[in-house]
Amino acid sequence: MQHHLLQRLNTRAAERWPQLARVHVRLRAGFAYVEGELKDGERLPPGRLRFAGVLHTWGFAGFLAGRGGYEDNVLPSGLPVGAPEECLDCACGLYLDSPAA
């Protein structure tokens, strides 16, 4: 599952987010923690994907530095779950100042 998710997210990053050098994924207890690495080596705050039972459906939570934890988010589609690429677009839209994403 980790390889599949990593491949999908890195493909999306290459297609849509040229600021990213790569995406890092680590799995733990039903969650995938995702960090984007910029070309200068800086890492974007992690996002957390919640496995929803099938490889193409995940919930998304953004990291809130002020709280030191994650908060579930509704994706731009209006749904609480979506494709991992949609979750990456949501996070990158916030962190890379592209709210239209």
C-alpha positions as CSV (number, residue, x, y, z in Angstrom):
1,M,0.0,0.0,0.0
2,Q,2.8,2.4,0.9
3,H,4.5,1.9,-2.5
4,H,1.2,2.4,-4.4
5,L,0.4,5.6,-2.5
6,L,3.9,7.0,-2.8
7,Q,3.9,6.4,-6.6
8,R,0.5,8.1,-7.0
9,L,1.4,11.1,-4.9
10,N,4.8,11.6,-6.6
11,T,3.2,11.3,-10.0
12,R,0.7,14.0,-9.0
13,A,3.4,16.2,-7.6
14,A,5.4,16.0,-10.8
15,E,2.2,16.8,-12.9
16,R,0.9,19.7,-10.8
17,W,3.3,20.9,-8.2
18,P,6.7,21.8,-9.8
19,Q,7.8,23.3,-6.5
20,L,8.0,19.8,-5.0
21,A,11.1,17.7,-5.4
22,R,9.4,14.6,-4.0
23,V,6.7,13.4,-1.6
24,H,7.5,11.3,1.5
25,V,5.0,8.8,2.9
26,R,5.1,6.8,6.1
27,L,2.3,4.5,7.2
28,R,1.2,4.0,10.8
29,A,-2.0,2.4,12.3
30,G,-4.3,3.1,9.4
31,F,-2.9,6.5,8.6
32,A,-0.4,7.7,6.0
33,Y,1.7,10.7,7.0
34,V,2.6,12.7,3.9
35,E,5.3,15.4,3.7
36,G,6.2,17.4,0.6
37,E,9.9,18.2,0.1
38,L,10.7,21.4,-1.8
39,K,13.6,21.6,-4.2
40,D,15.7,23.4,-1.6
41,G,15.2,20.5,0.9
42,E,12.7,22.3,3.1
43,R,9.8,20.1,4.1
44,L,6.2,21.2,4.1
45,P,4.2,20.4,7.3
46,P,2.8,16.9,7.2
47,G,-0.7,16.0,6.2
48,R,-2.4,12.9,7.4
49,L,-4.4,10.6,5.2
50,R,-6.9,8.2,6.8
51,F,-7.4,4.9,5.0
52,A,-11.0,4.4,4.1
53,G,-10.9,0.8,3.1
54,V,-9.9,1.1,-0.6
55,L,-6.7,2.4,-2.1
56,H,-8.4,5.3,-4.0
57,T,-10.4,6.7,-1.0
58,W,-8.7,8.5,1.9
59,G,-9.8,11.1,4.5
60,F,-7.5,14.2,4.9
61,A,-6.4,16.0,8.0
62,G,-4.1,19.0,7.9
63,F,-1.4,19.6,10.6
64,L,-2.2,22.6,12.8
65,A,1.1,23.9,14.3
66,G,-0.7,26.0,16.9
67,R,-2.4,22.9,18.2
68,G,0.4,20.6,17.6
69,G,-2.0,18.1,16.0
70,Y,-4.1,17.2,13.0
71,E,-7.6,18.3,12.2
72,D,-9.9,16.6,9.7
73,N,-10.7,18.7,6.7
74,V,-13.4,18.6,4.0
75,L,-11.9,18.4,0.6
76,P,-12.7,21.0,-2.1
77,S,-15.2,18.6,-3.6
78,G,-17.2,19.0,-0.4
79,L,-16.7,15.4,0.7
80,P,-14.7,14.2,3.7
81,V,-12.9,11.6,1.6
82,G,-11.3,11.5,-1.8
83,A,-8.5,10.3,-4.0
84,P,-5.0,10.7,-2.5
85,E,-4.2,13.1,-5.3
86,E,-7.1,15.3,-4.2
87,C,-5.7,15.3,-0.7
88,L,-2.3,16.3,-1.9
89,D,-3.8,19.1,-4.0
90,C,-5.7,20.4,-1.0
91,A,-2.5,20.5,1.2
92,C,-0.3,22.0,-1.5
93,G,-3.0,24.6,-2.2
94,L,-2.8,25.7,1.4
95,Y,1.0,25.5,1.9
96,L,2.1,26.7,-1.5
97,D,-0.4,29.6,-1.7
98,S,-2.5,28.3,-4.4
99,P,-6.1,28.3,-3.0
100,A,-7.6,27.5,-6.3
101,A,-6.3,24.0,-5.9
